[in-house]
């Protein structure tokens, strides 16, 4: 297996994985995620692939994309925060057909190496609380909670929202 930067010919296979991620989320939180949708269009993926601050890495074997990691370089500084450079993992996915083969771990380790080489202070990501499998995976990789987002739902269904 090889991990490399994504290229335009990878888009159809990446889209398949994006649908898989969306299904995980829409099955668990149909109030937030639209079933049968995906996070990025093909055109948006093309634009992302041109943006050096938003690299997409793919795990490939025998011309099959087995997983991906969407990343974003971020710089923080404010009156109350130290100046730091972060590599944020916007999305990490391993194909349903390739899970259990340590591909996710290899992708994550690859991203860590890239972040170190780029002089990043840390690697961050968000994970939905309803995605227990992802939370366990990230904890096994050594990530720990940095901050938490919390919610209180005000409407019974999204169709009730004014």
Order of alpha helices (4+ residues) and beta strands (2+ residues): beta-alpha-alpha-beta-beta-beta-alpha-beta-alpha
